[in-house]
Amino acid sequence: MVMITTYMRQGRNDEALDITEEVMKRDPNISWPHIMKGNILYSQGRKKQAETNYQAAIKATKAKSYQKAEAHSRIGRINLE
């Protein structure tokens, strides 16, 4: 997760997306890579795709309550725009 955040801060979003997708391939039931991917897509103005990833984070079986809350919050932000 640190590497993804570092790449995002450096504007290296394609590399950050590659890492999130690799983690999701290994275990699609982990919520945080879906949230991170949603954040990257949102920053690129790809709001529908971001929302899809936030929804996946909510449905993930290995999601902590604060992760689900974050995903709900980000969906709410998209819907208010």
Stockholm file with secondary structure:
# STOCKHOLM 1.0

chainA/1-81         MVMITTYMRQGRNDEALDITEEVMKRDPNISWPHIMKGNILYSQGRKKQAETNYQAAIKATKAKSYQKAEAHSRIGRINLE
#=GR chainA/1-81 SS CHHHHHHHHTTCHHHHHHHHHHHHHHCTTBSHHHHHHHHHHHHTTCHHHHHHHHHHHHHCSBCCHHHHHHHHHHHHHHHHC
#=GC SS_cons        CHHHHHHHHTTCHHHHHHHHHHHHHHCTTBSHHHHHHHHHHHHTTCHHHHHHHHHHHHHCSBCCHHHHHHHHHHHHHHHHC
//
